[in-house]
Every structure is written in C-alpha cells, then in structure tokens.
Amino acid sequence: MKYTGDLFETDQIDADLKKAGIAVDMDVVKTSWDKKIREIFETATLTIPQEGFMIGGSVTGMHTEHLGHLLAEMQVLPRSFPGVEW
C-alpha cells in the first residue's frame, strides 16, 4: 500500500492539463479508487494497512531502486526481438 499514494501525485503540468480539459482530476480518481479498494478489502475480510508513510516522487523523476530492475525486465523482449510488433 505504501506505493499507492504515488499513483495520485500531480504537478503543475497536470494542473494545467486539467484546467484545459485534457487531463482528469486525480482527486476524483483517488476518491473512486479508495472506495473500490475498501470494497475489495472488505470482501476479502482484510484490514487496509493504516501505514502513514507513502512512497512518492515519481512525478518529479525520483524513483526507488526497484524501477531499474523493472525496466530491465521489461526491455528483454524488445531488445531480443527488435522491430517486432505485438
């Protein structure tokens, strides 16, 4: 759960796009997401973690070390089969 807060972070570019009617309001998306997550956890008879700390910073280019491993994994197929179309 500590990584989910980063899903809804925005910056000035997002605000400008929202104002222009191009991007969605991430506060509205977060409200819907929170509701759905509560439903899922209730159905699974689980308790939502109440951890206060949330990982953040990706919108400003700050990522954890895990991103490098994920990107390497995702790049295996395109590098092994250049030009292939999926």
PDB file with one MODEL, atoms N, CA, C and O in Angstrom:
MODEL        1
ATOM      1  N   MET A   1       0.820  -1.209   0.000  1.00  0.00           N
ATOM      2  CA  MET A   1       0.000   0.000   0.000  1.00  0.00           C
ATOM      3  C   MET A   1       0.854   1.259   0.000  1.00  0.00           C
ATOM      4  O   MET A   1       0.423   2.308  -0.479  1.00  0.00           O
ATOM      5  N   LYS A   2       2.061   1.157   0.535  1.00  0.00           N
ATOM      6  CA  LYS A   2       2.859   2.374   0.659  1.00  0.00           C
ATOM      7  C   LYS A   2       3.258   2.969  -0.689  1.00  0.00           C
ATOM      8  O   LYS A   2       3.722   4.108  -0.742  1.00  0.00           O
ATOM      9  N   TYR A   3       3.086   2.224  -1.774  1.00  0.00           N
ATOM     10  CA  TYR A   3       3.411   2.737  -3.099  1.00  0.00           C
ATOM     11  C   TYR A   3       2.209   3.364  -3.802  1.00  0.00           C
ATOM     12  O   TYR A   3       2.375   4.028  -4.826  1.00  0.00           O
ATOM     13  N   THR A   4       1.027   3.169  -3.280  1.00  0.00           N
ATOM     14  CA  THR A   4      -0.174   3.614  -3.997  1.00  0.00           C
ATOM     15  C   THR A   4      -0.385   5.122  -3.952  1.00  0.00           C
ATOM     16  O   THR A   4      -1.046   5.669  -4.835  1.00  0.00           O
ATOM     17  N   GLY A   5       0.151   5.805  -2.957  1.00  0.00           N
ATOM     18  CA  GLY A   5      -0.002   7.258  -2.902  1.00  0.00           C
ATOM     19  C   GLY A   5       0.612   7.944  -4.102  1.00  0.00           C
ATOM     20  O   GLY A   5       0.141   8.992  -4.542  1.00  0.00           O
ATOM     21  N   ASP A   6       1.668   7.345  -4.628  1.00  0.00           N
ATOM     22  CA  ASP A   6       2.370   7.913  -5.776  1.00  0.00           C
ATOM     23  C   ASP A   6       1.513   7.898  -7.039  1.00  0.00           C
ATOM     24  O   ASP A   6       1.767   8.663  -7.969  1.00  0.00           O
ATOM     25  N   LEU A   7       0.503   7.035  -7.077  1.00  0.00           N
ATOM     26  CA  LEU A   7      -0.372   6.964  -8.242  1.00  0.00           C
ATOM     27  C   LEU A   7      -1.129   8.270  -8.475  1.00  0.00           C
ATOM     28  O   LEU A   7      -1.514   8.577  -9.603  1.00  0.00           O
ATOM     29  N   PHE A   8      -1.336   9.021  -7.424  1.00  0.00           N
ATOM     30  CA  PHE A   8      -2.220  10.185  -7.499  1.00  0.00           C
ATOM     31  C   PHE A   8      -1.501  11.517  -7.347  1.00  0.00           C
ATOM     32  O   PHE A   8      -2.144  12.566  -7.293  1.00  0.00           O
ATOM     33  N   GLU A   9      -0.170  11.485  -7.278  1.00  0.00           N
ATOM     34  CA  GLU A   9       0.579  12.737  -7.187  1.00  0.00           C
ATOM     35  C   GLU A   9       0.487  13.494  -8.504  1.00  0.00           C
ATOM     36  O   GLU A   9       0.482  12.895  -9.579  1.00  0.00           O
ATOM     37  N   THR A  10       0.416  14.792  -8.409  1.00  0.00           N
ATOM     38  CA  THR A  10       0.347  15.631  -9.604  1.00  0.00           C
ATOM     39  C   THR A  10       1.329  16.784  -9.463  1.00  0.00           C
ATOM     40  O   THR A  10       1.853  17.045  -8.380  1.00  0.00           O
ATOM     41  N   ASP A  11       1.563  17.459 -10.563  1.00  0.00           N
ATOM     42  CA  ASP A  11       2.404  18.649 -10.544  1.00  0.00           C
ATOM     43  C   ASP A  11       1.696  19.756 -11.325  1.00  0.00           C
ATOM     44  O   ASP A  11       0.523  19.623 -11.674  1.00  0.00           O
ATOM     45  N   GLN A  12       2.402  20.830 -11.592  1.00  0.00           N
ATOM     46  CA  GLN A  12       1.790  21.970 -12.276  1.00  0.00           C
ATOM     47  C   GLN A  12       1.347  21.607 -13.695  1.00  0.00           C
ATOM     48  O   GLN A  12       0.340  22.120 -14.182  1.00  0.00           O
ATOM     49  N   ILE A  13       2.088  20.740 -14.345  1.00  0.00           N
ATOM     50  CA  ILE A  13       1.698  20.317 -15.700  1.00  0.00           C
ATOM     51  C   ILE A  13       0.344  19.618 -15.653  1.00  0.00           C
ATOM     52  O   ILE A  13      -0.520  19.874 -16.492  1.00  0.00           O
ATOM     53  N   ASP A  14       0.159  18.738 -14.675  1.00  0.00           N
ATOM     54  CA  ASP A  14      -1.130  18.066 -14.525  1.00  0.00           C
ATOM     55  C   ASP A  14      -2.240  19.077 -14.257  1.00  0.00           C
ATOM     56  O   ASP A  14      -3.336  18.963 -14.806  1.00  0.00           O
ATOM     57  N   ALA A  15      -1.956  20.057 -13.418  1.00  0.00           N
ATOM     58  CA  ALA A  15      -2.957  21.085 -13.104  1.00  0.00           C
ATOM     59  C   ALA A  15      -3.334  21.877 -14.353  1.00  0.00           C
ATOM     60  O   ALA A  15      -4.508  22.167 -14.580  1.00  0.00           O
ATOM     61  N   ASP A  16      -2.328  22.226 -15.165  1.00  0.00           N
ATOM     62  CA  ASP A  16      -2.602  22.972 -16.397  1.00  0.00           C
ATOM     63  C   ASP A  16      -3.419  22.126 -17.381  1.00  0.00           C
ATOM     64  O   ASP A  16      -4.339  22.633 -18.022  1.00  0.00           O
ATOM     65  N   LEU A  17      -3.082  20.841 -17.498  1.00  0.00           N
ATOM     66  CA  LEU A  17      -3.825  19.956 -18.397  1.00  0.00           C
ATOM     67  C   LEU A  17      -5.262  19.757 -17.921  1.00  0.00           C
ATOM     68  O   LEU A  17      -6.193  19.701 -18.724  1.00  0.00           O
ATOM     69  N   LYS A  18      -5.428  19.651 -16.607  1.00  0.00           N
ATOM     70  CA  LYS A  18      -6.783  19.512 -16.051  1.00  0.00           C
ATOM     71  C   LYS A  18      -7.594  20.772 -16.337  1.00  0.00           C
ATOM     72  O   LYS A  18      -8.758  20.696 -16.730  1.00  0.00           O
ATOM     73  N   LYS A  19      -6.974  21.920 -16.137  1.00  0.00           N
ATOM     74  CA  LYS A  19      -7.657  23.198 -16.377  1.00  0.00           C
ATOM     75  C   LYS A  19      -8.068  23.341 -17.843  1.00  0.00           C
ATOM     76  O   LYS A  19      -9.110  23.920 -18.149  1.00  0.00           O
ATOM     77  N   ALA A  20      -7.238  22.805 -18.748  1.00  0.00           N
ATOM     78  CA  ALA A  20      -7.530  22.872 -20.183  1.00  0.00           C
ATOM     79  C   ALA A  20      -8.525  21.796 -20.614  1.00  0.00           C
ATOM     80  O   ALA A  20      -8.933  21.759 -21.775  1.00  0.00           O
ATOM     81  N   GLY A  21      -8.917  20.921 -19.686  1.00  0.00           N
ATOM     82  CA  GLY A  21      -9.871  19.875 -20.009  1.00  0.00           C
ATOM     83  C   GLY A  21      -9.245  18.674 -20.700  1.00  0.00           C
ATOM     84  O   GLY A  21      -9.947  17.856 -21.295  1.00  0.00           O
ATOM     85  N   ILE A  22      -7.921  18.569 -20.621  1.00  0.00           N
ATOM     86  CA  ILE A  22      -7.221  17.468 -21.284  1.00  0.00           C
ATOM     87  C   ILE A  22      -6.995  16.298 -20.332  1.00  0.00           C
ATOM     88  O   ILE A  22      -7.075  15.140 -20.743  1.00  0.00           O
ATOM     89  N   ALA A  23      -6.717  16.590 -19.075  1.00  0.00           N
ATOM     90  CA  ALA A  23      -6.412  15.543 -18.091  1.00  0.00           C
ATOM     91  C   ALA A  23      -7.544  15.431 -17.076  1.00  0.00           C
ATOM     92  O   ALA A  23      -8.347  16.347 -16.904  1.00  0.00           O
ATOM     93  N   VAL A  24      -7.581  14.297 -16.422  1.00  0.00           N
ATOM     94  CA  VAL A  24      -8.603  14.072 -15.403  1.00  0.00           C
ATOM     95  C   VAL A  24      -8.172  14.667 -14.068  1.00  0.00           C
ATOM     96  O   VAL A  24      -6.993  14.944 -13.848  1.00  0.00           O
ATOM     97  N   ASP A  25      -9.133  14.857 -13.193  1.00  0.00           N
ATOM     98  CA  ASP A  25      -8.873  15.327 -11.839  1.00  0.00           C
ATOM     99  C   ASP A  25      -8.471  14.115 -10.996  1.00  0.00           C
ATOM    100  O   ASP A  25      -9.305  13.259 -10.699  1.00  0.00           O
ATOM    101  N   MET A  26      -7.225  14.046 -10.620  1.00  0.00           N
ATOM    102  CA  MET A  26      -6.728  12.885  -9.884  1.00  0.00           C
ATOM    103  C   MET A  26      -7.342  12.777  -8.491  1.00  0.00           C
ATOM    104  O   MET A  26      -7.347  11.691  -7.912  1.00  0.00           O
ATOM    105  N   ASP A  27      -7.853  13.858  -7.945  1.00  0.00           N
ATOM    106  CA  ASP A  27      -8.560  13.771  -6.659  1.00  0.00           C
ATOM    107  C   ASP A  27      -9.840  12.952  -6.820  1.00  0.00           C
ATOM    108  O   ASP A  27     -10.197  12.171  -5.937  1.00  0.00           O
ATOM    109  N   VAL A  28     -10.521  13.129  -7.938  1.00  0.00           N
ATOM    110  CA  VAL A  28     -11.732  12.355  -8.218  1.00  0.00           C
ATOM    111  C   VAL A  28     -11.371  10.886  -8.439  1.00  0.00           C
ATOM    112  O   VAL A  28     -12.055   9.991  -7.942  1.00  0.00           O
ATOM    113  N   VAL A  29     -10.303  10.647  -9.182  1.00  0.00           N
ATOM    114  CA  VAL A  29      -9.846   9.268  -9.422  1.00  0.00           C
ATOM    115  C   VAL A  29      -9.488   8.605  -8.094  1.00  0.00           C
ATOM    116  O   VAL A  29      -9.848   7.452  -7.857  1.00  0.00           O
ATOM    117  N   LYS A  30      -8.778   9.337  -7.224  1.00  0.00           N
ATOM    118  CA  LYS A  30      -8.373   8.773  -5.929  1.00  0.00           C
ATOM    119  C   LYS A  30      -9.582   8.438  -5.067  1.00  0.00           C
ATOM    120  O   LYS A  30      -9.594   7.406  -4.395  1.00  0.00           O
ATOM    121  N   THR A  31     -10.587   9.286  -5.077  1.00  0.00           N
ATOM    122  CA  THR A  31     -11.799   9.022  -4.306  1.00  0.00           C
ATOM    123  C   THR A  31     -12.459   7.723  -4.777  1.00  0.00           C
ATOM    124  O   THR A  31     -12.857   6.894  -3.959  1.00  0.00           O
ATOM    125  N   SER A  32     -12.571   7.551  -6.095  1.00  0.00           N
ATOM    126  CA  SER A  32     -13.154   6.316  -6.647  1.00  0.00           C
ATOM    127  C   SER A  32     -12.280   5.110  -6.318  1.00  0.00           C
ATOM    128  O   SER A  32     -12.787   4.045  -5.965  1.00  0.00           O
ATOM    129  N   TRP A  33     -10.981   5.281  -6.434  1.00  0.00           N
ATOM    130  CA  TRP A  33     -10.035   4.194  -6.153  1.00  0.00           C
ATOM    131  C   TRP A  33     -10.129   3.769  -4.693  1.00  0.00           C
ATOM    132  O   TRP A  33     -10.190   2.578  -4.387  1.00  0.00           O
ATOM    133  N   ASP A  34     -10.139   4.757  -3.790  1.00  0.00           N
ATOM    134  CA  ASP A  34     -10.250   4.453  -2.356  1.00  0.00           C
ATOM    135  C   ASP A  34     -11.518   3.659  -2.052  1.00  0.00           C
ATOM    136  O   ASP A  34     -11.489   2.699  -1.282  1.00  0.00           O
ATOM    137  N   LYS A  35     -12.632   4.068  -2.663  1.00  0.00           N
ATOM    138  CA  LYS A  35     -13.900   3.368  -2.445  1.00  0.00           C
ATOM    139  C   LYS A  35     -13.803   1.921  -2.915  1.00  0.00           C
ATOM    140  O   LYS A  35     -14.217   1.005  -2.204  1.00  0.00           O
ATOM    141  N   LYS A  36     -13.259   1.715  -4.109  1.00  0.00           N
ATOM    142  CA  LYS A  36     -13.149   0.361  -4.666  1.00  0.00           C
ATOM    143  C   LYS A  36     -12.199  -0.497  -3.832  1.00  0.00           C
ATOM    144  O   LYS A  36     -12.482  -1.671  -3.592  1.00  0.00           O
ATOM    145  N   ILE A  37     -11.095   0.063  -3.395  1.00  0.00           N
ATOM    146  CA  ILE A  37     -10.139  -0.686  -2.563  1.00  0.00           C
ATOM    147  C   ILE A  37     -10.788  -1.096  -1.250  1.00  0.00           C
ATOM    148  O   ILE A  37     -10.596  -2.222  -0.791  1.00  0.00           O
ATOM    149  N   ARG A  38     -11.560  -0.189  -0.637  1.00  0.00           N
ATOM    150  CA  ARG A  38     -12.270  -0.536   0.605  1.00  0.00           C
ATOM    151  C   ARG A  38     -13.216  -1.714   0.369  1.00  0.00           C
ATOM    152  O   ARG A  38     -13.277  -2.638   1.181  1.00  0.00           O
ATOM    153  N   GLU A  39     -13.953  -1.680  -0.746  1.00  0.00           N
ATOM    154  CA  GLU A  39     -14.872  -2.778  -1.080  1.00  0.00           C
ATOM    155  C   GLU A  39     -14.114  -4.097  -1.236  1.00  0.00           C
ATOM    156  O   GLU A  39     -14.537  -5.130  -0.718  1.00  0.00           O
ATOM    157  N   ILE A  40     -13.004  -4.051  -1.948  1.00  0.00           N
ATOM    158  CA  ILE A  40     -12.219  -5.268  -2.188  1.00  0.00           C
ATOM    159  C   ILE A  40     -11.680  -5.830  -0.877  1.00  0.00           C
ATOM    160  O   ILE A  40     -11.765  -7.034  -0.635  1.00  0.00           O
ATOM    161  N   PHE A  41     -11.131  -4.975  -0.041  1.00  0.00           N
ATOM    162  CA  PHE A  41     -10.589  -5.430   1.238  1.00  0.00           C
ATOM    163  C   PHE A  41     -11.693  -5.991   2.130  1.00  0.00           C
ATOM    164  O   PHE A  41     -11.490  -6.999   2.807  1.00  0.00           O
ATOM    165  N   GLU A  42     -12.857  -5.347   2.136  1.00  0.00           N
ATOM    166  CA  GLU A  42     -13.981  -5.854   2.931  1.00  0.00           C
ATOM    167  C   GLU A  42     -14.414  -7.230   2.438  1.00  0.00           C
ATOM    168  O   GLU A  42     -14.636  -8.137   3.240  1.00  0.00           O
ATOM    169  N   THR A  43     -14.532  -7.387   1.124  1.00  0.00           N
ATOM    170  CA  THR A  43     -14.925  -8.675   0.545  1.00  0.00           C
ATOM    171  C   THR A  43     -13.916  -9.763   0.913  1.00  0.00           C
ATOM    172  O   THR A  43     -14.290 -10.906   1.171  1.00  0.00           O
ATOM    173  N   ALA A  44     -12.652  -9.400   0.934  1.00  0.00           N
ATOM    174  CA  ALA A  44     -11.600 -10.370   1.251  1.00  0.00           C
ATOM    175  C   ALA A  44     -11.395 -10.525   2.758  1.00  0.00           C
ATOM    176  O   ALA A  44     -10.507 -11.254   3.199  1.00  0.00           O
ATOM    177  N   THR A  45     -12.210  -9.845   3.532  1.00  0.00           N
ATOM    178  CA  THR A  45     -12.108  -9.824   5.003  1.00  0.00           C
ATOM    179  C   THR A  45     -10.690  -9.480   5.469  1.00  0.00           C
ATOM    180  O   THR A  45     -10.146 -10.098   6.384  1.00  0.00           O
ATOM    181  N   LEU A  46     -10.116  -8.474   4.809  1.00  0.00           N
ATOM    182  CA  LEU A  46      -8.786  -7.977   5.169  1.00  0.00           C
ATOM    183  C   LEU A  46      -8.904  -6.572   5.725  1.00  0.00           C
ATOM    184  O   LEU A  46      -9.881  -5.867   5.473  1.00  0.00           O
ATOM    185  N   THR A  47      -7.918  -6.187   6.466  1.00  0.00           N
ATOM    186  CA  THR A  47      -7.854  -4.836   7.005  1.00  0.00           C
ATOM    187  C   THR A  47      -6.910  -4.008   6.144  1.00  0.00           C
ATOM    188  O   THR A  47      -5.798  -4.438   5.839  1.00  0.00           O
ATOM    189  N   ILE A  48      -7.349  -2.839   5.761  1.00  0.00           N
ATOM    190  CA  ILE A  48      -6.486  -1.956   4.981  1.00  0.00           C
ATOM    191  C   ILE A  48      -5.362  -1.470   5.881  1.00  0.00           C
ATOM    192  O   ILE A  48      -5.622  -0.976   6.978  1.00  0.00           O
ATOM    193  N   PRO A  49      -4.112  -1.603   5.434  1.00  0.00           N
ATOM    194  CA  PRO A  49      -2.992  -1.128   6.261  1.00  0.00           C
ATOM    195  C   PRO A  49      -3.127   0.364   6.551  1.00  0.00           C
ATOM    196  O   PRO A  49      -3.441   1.156   5.663  1.00  0.00           O
ATOM    197  N   GLN A  50      -2.888   0.730   7.796  1.00  0.00           N
ATOM    198  CA  GLN A  50      -3.016   2.126   8.194  1.00  0.00           C
ATOM    199  C   GLN A  50      -1.667   2.843   8.254  1.00  0.00           C
ATOM    200  O   GLN A  50      -1.517   3.860   8.931  1.00  0.00           O
ATOM    201  N   GLU A  51      -0.707   2.300   7.542  1.00  0.00           N
ATOM    202  CA  GLU A  51       0.625   2.881   7.499  1.00  0.00           C
ATOM    203  C   GLU A  51       0.532   4.304   6.966  1.00  0.00           C
ATOM    204  O   GLU A  51      -0.103   4.540   5.938  1.00  0.00           O
ATOM    205  N   GLY A  52       1.150   5.244   7.644  1.00  0.00           N
ATOM    206  CA  GLY A  52       1.047   6.643   7.252  1.00  0.00           C
ATOM    207  C   GLY A  52       2.001   7.058   6.159  1.00  0.00           C
ATOM    208  O   GLY A  52       1.696   7.984   5.406  1.00  0.00           O
ATOM    209  N   PHE A  53       3.149   6.405   6.043  1.00  0.00           N
ATOM    210  CA  PHE A  53       4.145   6.811   5.067  1.00  0.00           C
ATOM    211  C   PHE A  53       3.791   6.303   3.677  1.00  0.00           C
ATOM    212  O   PHE A  53       3.419   5.143   3.505  1.00  0.00           O
ATOM    213  N   MET A  54       3.908   7.174   2.697  1.00  0.00           N
ATOM    214  CA  MET A  54       3.674   6.795   1.313  1.00  0.00           C
ATOM    215  C   MET A  54       4.912   7.148   0.487  1.00  0.00           C
ATOM    216  O   MET A  54       5.479   8.232   0.623  1.00  0.00           O
ATOM    217  N   ILE A  55       5.313   6.217  -0.363  1.00  0.00           N
ATOM    218  CA  ILE A  55       6.390   6.477  -1.313  1.00  0.00           C
ATOM    219  C   ILE A  55       5.877   7.504  -2.312  1.00  0.00           C
ATOM    220  O   ILE A  55       4.725   7.430  -2.740  1.00  0.00           O
ATOM    221  N   GLY A  56       6.691   8.430  -2.675  1.00  0.00           N
ATOM    222  CA  GLY A  56       6.284   9.442  -3.636  1.00  0.00           C
ATOM    223  C   GLY A  56       7.483   9.928  -4.422  1.00  0.00           C
ATOM    224  O   GLY A  56       8.605   9.464  -4.223  1.00  0.00           O
ATOM    225  N   GLY A  57       7.237  10.851  -5.301  1.00  0.00           N
ATOM    226  CA  GLY A  57       8.326  11.477  -6.026  1.00  0.00           C
ATOM    227  C   GLY A  57       8.473  11.102  -7.478  1.00  0.00           C
ATOM    228  O   GLY A  57       9.274  11.712  -8.186  1.00  0.00           O
ATOM    229  N   SER A  58       7.723  10.112  -7.954  1.00  0.00           N
ATOM    230  CA  SER A  58       7.930   9.707  -9.347  1.00  0.00           C
ATOM    231  C   SER A  58       7.520  10.802 -10.328  1.00  0.00           C
ATOM    232  O   SER A  58       8.087  10.907 -11.415  1.00  0.00           O
ATOM    233  N   VAL A  59       6.545  11.611  -9.951  1.00  0.00           N
ATOM    234  CA  VAL A  59       6.104  12.685 -10.847  1.00  0.00           C
ATOM    235  C   VAL A  59       7.224  13.716 -11.050  1.00  0.00           C
ATOM    236  O   VAL A  59       7.237  14.438 -12.047  1.00  0.00           O
ATOM    237  N   THR A  60       8.152  13.777 -10.104  1.00  0.00           N
ATOM    238  CA  THR A  60       9.287  14.690 -10.232  1.00  0.00           C
ATOM    239  C   THR A  60      10.556  13.964 -10.651  1.00  0.00           C
ATOM    240  O   THR A  60      11.639  14.549 -10.644  1.00  0.00           O
ATOM    241  N   GLY A  61      10.428  12.682 -11.018  1.00  0.00           N
ATOM    242  CA  GLY A  61      11.568  11.926 -11.509  1.00  0.00           C
ATOM    243  C   GLY A  61      12.357  11.189 -10.453  1.00  0.00           C
ATOM    244  O   GLY A  61      13.420  10.645 -10.749  1.00  0.00           O
ATOM    245  N   MET A  62      11.864  11.157  -9.228  1.00  0.00           N
ATOM    246  CA  MET A  62      12.560  10.440  -8.163  1.00  0.00           C
ATOM    247  C   MET A  62      11.941   9.055  -8.021  1.00  0.00           C
ATOM    248  O   MET A  62      10.761   8.924  -7.696  1.00  0.00           O
ATOM    249  N   HIS A  63      12.749   8.017  -8.267  1.00  0.00           N
ATOM    250  CA  HIS A  63      12.257   6.643  -8.231  1.00  0.00           C
ATOM    251  C   HIS A  63      13.097   5.811  -7.274  1.00  0.00           C
ATOM    252  O   HIS A  63      14.243   6.149  -6.979  1.00  0.00           O
ATOM    253  N   THR A  64      12.517   4.725  -6.797  1.00  0.00           N
ATOM    254  CA  THR A  64      13.270   3.806  -5.952  1.00  0.00           C
ATOM    255  C   THR A  64      14.172   2.953  -6.831  1.00  0.00           C
ATOM    256  O   THR A  64      14.045   2.955  -8.055  1.00  0.00           O
ATOM    257  N   GLU A  65      15.067   2.238  -6.209  1.00  0.00           N
ATOM    258  CA  GLU A  65      15.986   1.367  -6.946  1.00  0.00           C
ATOM    259  C   GLU A  65      15.253   0.264  -7.698  1.00  0.00           C
ATOM    260  O   GLU A  65      15.799  -0.312  -8.639  1.00  0.00           O
ATOM    261  N   HIS A  66      14.024  -0.033  -7.293  1.00  0.00           N
ATOM    262  CA  HIS A  66      13.268  -1.117  -7.920  1.00  0.00           C
ATOM    263  C   HIS A  66      12.907  -0.819  -9.366  1.00  0.00           C
ATOM    264  O   HIS A  66      12.710  -1.745 -10.153  1.00  0.00           O
ATOM    265  N   LEU A  67      12.818   0.450  -9.731  1.00  0.00           N
ATOM    266  CA  LEU A  67      12.438   0.791 -11.101  1.00  0.00           C
ATOM    267  C   LEU A  67      13.475   0.272 -12.094  1.00  0.00           C
ATOM    268  O   LEU A  67      13.112  -0.205 -13.169  1.00  0.00           O
ATOM    269  N   GLY A  68      14.743   0.357 -11.753  1.00  0.00           N
ATOM    270  CA  GLY A  68      15.788  -0.125 -12.655  1.00  0.00           C
ATOM    271  C   GLY A  68      15.629  -1.602 -12.971  1.00  0.00           C
ATOM    272  O   GLY A  68      15.784  -2.013 -14.121  1.00  0.00           O
ATOM    273  N   HIS A  69      15.320  -2.399 -11.961  1.00  0.00           N
ATOM    274  CA  HIS A  69      15.116  -3.835 -12.168  1.00  0.00           C
ATOM    275  C   HIS A  69      13.880  -4.091 -13.032  1.00  0.00           C
ATOM    276  O   HIS A  69      13.894  -4.954 -13.910  1.00  0.00           O
ATOM    277  N   LEU A  70      12.818  -3.337 -12.774  1.00  0.00           N
ATOM    278  CA  LEU A  70      11.582  -3.494 -13.549  1.00  0.00           C
ATOM    279  C   LEU A  70      11.799  -3.119 -15.013  1.00  0.00           C
ATOM    280  O   LEU A  70      11.361  -3.833 -15.916  1.00  0.00           O
ATOM    281  N   LEU A  71      12.473  -1.999 -15.241  1.00  0.00           N
ATOM    282  CA  LEU A  71      12.734  -1.578 -16.618  1.00  0.00           C
ATOM    283  C   LEU A  71      13.609  -2.592 -17.358  1.00  0.00           C
ATOM    284  O   LEU A  71      13.366  -2.887 -18.529  1.00  0.00           O
ATOM    285  N   ALA A  72      14.619  -3.120 -16.678  1.00  0.00           N
ATOM    286  CA  ALA A  72      15.481  -4.132 -17.305  1.00  0.00           C
ATOM    287  C   ALA A  72      14.660  -5.346 -17.723  1.00  0.00           C
ATOM    288  O   ALA A  72      14.848  -5.883 -18.814  1.00  0.00           O
ATOM    289  N   GLU A  73      13.754  -5.773 -16.857  1.00  0.00           N
ATOM    290  CA  GLU A  73      12.902  -6.928 -17.171  1.00  0.00           C
ATOM    291  C   GLU A  73      11.999  -6.638 -18.364  1.00  0.00           C
ATOM    292  O   GLU A  73      11.799  -7.493 -19.226  1.00  0.00           O
ATOM    293  N   MET A  74      11.462  -5.435 -18.403  1.00  0.00           N
ATOM    294  CA  MET A  74      10.536  -5.071 -19.473  1.00  0.00           C
ATOM    295  C   MET A  74      11.252  -4.894 -20.817  1.00  0.00           C
ATOM    296  O   MET A  74      10.628  -5.012 -21.871  1.00  0.00           O
ATOM    297  N   GLN A  75      12.550  -4.615 -20.782  1.00  0.00           N
ATOM    298  CA  GLN A  75      13.291  -4.363 -22.009  1.00  0.00           C
ATOM    299  C   GLN A  75      13.839  -5.632 -22.657  1.00  0.00           C
ATOM    300  O   GLN A  75      14.354  -5.573 -23.774  1.00  0.00           O
ATOM    301  N   VAL A  76      13.741  -6.764 -21.988  1.00  0.00           N
ATOM    302  CA  VAL A  76      14.295  -8.011 -22.517  1.00  0.00           C
ATOM    303  C   VAL A  76      13.686  -8.369 -23.871  1.00  0.00           C
ATOM    304  O   VAL A  76      14.423  -8.648 -24.817  1.00  0.00           O
ATOM    305  N   LEU A  77      12.375  -8.366 -23.982  1.00  0.00           N
ATOM    306  CA  LEU A  77      11.731  -8.765 -25.246  1.00  0.00           C
ATOM    307  C   LEU A  77      12.029  -7.805 -26.395  1.00  0.00           C
ATOM    308  O   LEU A  77      12.432  -8.262 -27.465  1.00  0.00           O
ATOM    309  N   PRO A  78      11.848  -6.493 -26.220  1.00  0.00           N
ATOM    310  CA  PRO A  78      12.140  -5.608 -27.361  1.00  0.00           C
ATOM    311  C   PRO A  78      13.607  -5.657 -27.789  1.00  0.00           C
ATOM    312  O   PRO A  78      13.916  -5.505 -28.970  1.00  0.00           O
ATOM    313  N   ARG A  79      14.498  -5.866 -26.839  1.00  0.00           N
ATOM    314  CA  ARG A  79      15.915  -5.944 -27.217  1.00  0.00           C
ATOM    315  C   ARG A  79      16.256  -7.288 -27.855  1.00  0.00           C
ATOM    316  O   ARG A  79      17.150  -7.367 -28.698  1.00  0.00           O
ATOM    317  N   SER A  80      15.559  -8.328 -27.463  1.00  0.00           N
ATOM    318  CA  SER A  80      15.795  -9.639 -28.045  1.00  0.00           C
ATOM    319  C   SER A  80      15.175  -9.777 -29.437  1.00  0.00           C
ATOM    320  O   SER A  80      15.674 -10.523 -30.280  1.00  0.00           O
ATOM    321  N   PHE A  81      14.088  -9.050 -29.662  1.00  0.00           N
ATOM    322  CA  PHE A  81      13.367  -9.122 -30.947  1.00  0.00           C
ATOM    323  C   PHE A  81      13.097  -7.721 -31.477  1.00  0.00           C
ATOM    324  O   PHE A  81      11.949  -7.277 -31.495  1.00  0.00           O
ATOM    325  N   PRO A  82      14.144  -7.018 -31.911  1.00  0.00           N
ATOM    326  CA  PRO A  82      13.953  -5.631 -32.379  1.00  0.00           C
ATOM    327  C   PRO A  82      12.989  -5.552 -33.576  1.00  0.00           C
ATOM    328  O   PRO A  82      13.034  -6.378 -34.487  1.00  0.00           O
ATOM    329  N   GLY A  83      12.136  -4.552 -33.543  1.00  0.00           N
ATOM    330  CA  GLY A  83      11.213  -4.319 -34.636  1.00  0.00           C
ATOM    331  C   GLY A  83       9.951  -5.154 -34.623  1.00  0.00           C
ATOM    332  O   GLY A  83       9.083  -4.973 -35.477  1.00  0.00           O
ATOM    333  N   VAL A  84       9.832  -6.062 -33.674  1.00  0.00           N
ATOM    334  CA  VAL A  84       8.645  -6.896 -33.627  1.00  0.00           C
ATOM    335  C   VAL A  84       7.436  -6.045 -33.215  1.00  0.00           C
ATOM    336  O   VAL A  84       7.574  -5.107 -32.430  1.00  0.00           O
ATOM    337  N   GLU A  85       6.275  -6.369 -33.737  1.00  0.00           N
ATOM    338  CA  GLU A  85       5.046  -5.671 -33.372  1.00  0.00           C
ATOM    339  C   GLU A  85       4.158  -6.637 -32.620  1.00  0.00           C
ATOM    340  O   GLU A  85       4.022  -7.794 -33.019  1.00  0.00           O
ATOM    341  N   TRP A  86       3.550  -6.179 -31.536  1.00  0.00           N
ATOM    342  CA  TRP A  86       2.740  -7.059 -30.674  1.00  0.00           C
ATOM    343  C   TRP A  86       1.292  -6.970 -31.046  1.00  0.00           C
ATOM    344  O   TRP A  86       0.455  -7.636 -30.436  1.00  0.00           O
TER     345      TRP A  86
ENDMDL
END
